[in-house]
Amino acid sequence: MPAADPVTVGVLSLHTSKETKAILNAVEELGHGTEWLRHENTSIRVADGQVELEPDVDIIANRMLLSNTEQPAEELGLANTFAQVVPMLNEPATVLTAIHKLSTATTLAMADVQTPDVVLALSSDELNAVRDQYGEEAVYKTAIGTHGGGTWKVGPGDPVNAKVGNRYAFLQELIDRDDERHRDVRIYVVDGEIIGAMYRYAPDNDWRTNVALGGSVENATDDLPPAARELATQAADAIGLDYAGVDLVESDEGWYVLEVNPTAGFKGLYEATEISPAPYIAKHAIESAGGSVDDDRVQELSMKLDDSQPTAQPITHTITETEPTVIGYTEEVVLSGTSGSTSVLAKSDTGATRTSIDTGLAAEIGAGPIKSITRVKSGSRKTARSRPVVDVVVGVGGNQHTVTASIEDRDHMDYPVLLGRDILSNYRVDVGRRADRDAEDRPEEEE
């Protein structure tokens, strides 16, 4: 039976995702009201000493995706503003700690939760000076990142930079078990309870386990060791998150917490376990606002990941879409790797799937190491050529994109960088606009 004391749960999510939809649908299925706080329908005003938030909700579940936002402080500030008015799950202060990997590591260490050794230095010289303390291979990461972007393995001779693009970076001890396929475990914790867990295995030619990068998953819920279970709940509690995906890795010395993710995705977990965290998040929000739920119904709903369009989704005709940023046939871009950044001219090619950079340029900025080999067809060639691919950060018009770019010898071409659809899909290309002054004198290059 629906609860006699219905509450209204708002989900704060400026992006569209299956996780947000699933939480909203679960709240409604549990007999309570929903609102989706988005650009189209959300406002806050202060008048005559009174604060009013629209839409009117009893509690907010924070699903702000900040890790891949160019200016996370802006959106975190919005969440913090709303949290002054309405109770919020995953409060902004806890999310700030969680999205910054060094802040996470220090908080966990101070709570006696085991994490890999890390060092962040504001000086590149100081960061390189401690490189040898991290063995033959170390992990090099941006302090804020997502889906495995901004994460590299570096050897003892690879220089590292204090910043990659506009984000600070750090060295981390590589935790692994000898002669075993690299894996970690993602454990989803809601209100101090473990909802489900999955092992994540790295794809071929990569060492990162992220599902977004092609990693495979396996159910770990039932055979999760007690030490891992305890560590996951301790980590979520230490950070202060109401719900989180806690990533652990095992070494011969035990378990370590890698990250505590406040907006962990549901897709991989559901694929591995057939358990959706959405109804448990909905239950926690409803009960925190004073409502009640049927626990059997929560478990029943968790057996399906319902990401259908929720009734709370704002009407589409009220949406004001902004025009995509326009870039030219040639653009000045900033490339960033593990050892530095440089500004170069790039050509836009909407026919290319993947961004490509010159071999010498890749070496100059420390793009890499090589993560795999891809087969690429170009121009009128009927056969594909093999090219190594690496992660690189590309700055275009004030925005930054972490992409997996192919490397090739472009010395004979006019431009050292070719922008593919992995970047251009975010822009509108004006082929008549060129960043280089002598563009009219240059012949069209063959690709």
Secondary structure by P-SEA (a helix, b strand, c coil): ccccbbbbbbbbcccccaaaaaaaaaaaaacbbbbbbccccccccccccccccccccccccccccccccccaaaaaaaaaaaaacccccccaaaaaaaacaaaaaaaaaaaccccccccccccaaaaaaaccccccbbbbbcccccccccbbbbcccbbbbcccccccccccccccccccccbbbbbbbccccccbbbbbbbcccccccccccbbbbbbccccccaaaaaaaaaaaaaacccccbbbbbbcccbbbbccccccccaaaaaacccccaaaaaaaaaaaaacccccaaaaaaaacccccccccccccccccccccccccccbbbbbbbcccbbbbbbbbbbccccbbbbbaaaaaaaccccccbbbbbbcccccbbbbbbbbbbbbbcccccccccccccccccccccbbbcccccccccccccccccccccccccccc
